[in-house]
Amino acid sequence: MKSSYAELKKDLLADGVLDATEVKNLRALLYADGVIDREEAELLFDLNDATSGAKNDPGWRALFVDAITSYLLEDKNSPNEIDDSEATWLITHIEEDGELDDNEKALLKNIEAKAKKVSAKLQGKFQ
């Protein structure tokens, strides 16, 4: 399935908006194996950057925040923590489009609330 993420992204972005059906189907696809992996997390950031400011379904923010939080905090290397490598990955993806949008702000707030430890690289970075 992973090889078709480029095609999936193209289909989802065809109209520039993520509607309720697309969000529901995307959630089912991403969580089918119970784990959000790097490729899936990067797909979510690509979709978020491409639709930032669009009238997306409200479920989009919830999916984006939940899935990226899951990717970062439910890993084997540093469970419930944002280590330096994860902080660098997150900073890179947030800064990629030059904008800190509302979904990314919600993501940062969620991570701050749930993580037991956050790398110094990320602390205060987006305040």
N, C-alpha and C positions, 0 to 999 in steps of 0.2 A: 504493500500500500504506500509506503514511504516514497517510492519512485514517482508516484502520481501527485505529490504535494504541489508541484509547480502548476499542474493542470487544475487542481482543486483551487489553488489561490487565484488563478486566472478566472475560473468560473465564479468564485465568490465575489471578485472585484469587478465583474463585468458591468454592474450598474452603480458601483461606487458606494453601495450601502449594504450593511449586513442586517437582513431582516430576521424575524423571529424563526422562521423555518430554517434558514441557513444556520443560525446560531444553535438551534436544537440539534440539527444534523451534525454540525461540527463538534458539539459537545459529545454526542454519542460516538462519533468516530475517534476523537482524541482519547476518550476514557474507555474505549472498548477493551484495552488490555490492562486498565487500571493504573497506568503509569504515563506521565507526561515526560517525553524525552526531549533532548536538545533540539532536534529537527522540528518537533511539534511546537516547542516554545518559540523558536525562531519564526515559524510560520505565523504564530499569533502576533508577534511583534510586527512582522511585515504587514499583516492585515490591519493591525491597529494604526500603524503609520499611514497606510494608504487610505484609511477611512476616518482619520482624525478630523473632527468637525462635522462629519456627516450625521444624518439623523438615523443612526443605527438603533436597532432594537435595544431596549434597556438590558436585556439578557446578555448582550455582548460584553458590557463592562464586567458583569459578574463572572462570565466565562474567562475573560482575559485575566482578571485578578486571581481567581481561584486556580486556574491552570498554571500560571507563571509562579505563583506562590508554592504550589505543589511541586513543580519542577525544582525549585530552589531549596525547599525545606524538607522534601521527602526523598532525598538522595542518600546513598550509602556512605559517602565520604564524610559528610558533615550534617547529619540529620538535625533538623530544627535550628540550624545555624546558617548564616551567610558567611562563608569563608572568603579569603582574598580573591580566589579565582572566580567564585560566583559573583562577588561584588564587581569585579572588573567586567565580567560578561554583562551584568545588568546595567552598569553605567554606560558601556559601549552601546547597548541596544536602546537605552533611553535617549542618549545623545545623538544617535544616528540621524534622526530627522531634524535635529536642531530645535526641538520643541518638547517641553514637558507638558503633555496634555493631561486632561482630567483623569483618564484611565490610568495613566502612569502614576499620577499623584495618589490615586486610590490604591494602586498596587504597592507603592512605597509605604503607605499608611498601614496596609494589611500586613506587610512583612514586618514592619516595626512592632505591630501588636502581637504577632505570632512567633517571631524568632526569639530564641533564648539568648542568642548572641549574634551580633552583626559586626562584620569587619570594619575596622577604622576607616578603610577606604570609602565606605558608603555613608558612614555616620556624618550627618550635617551636609552632605554633598549637594542636596537639592532643596535646601531650606532658604 
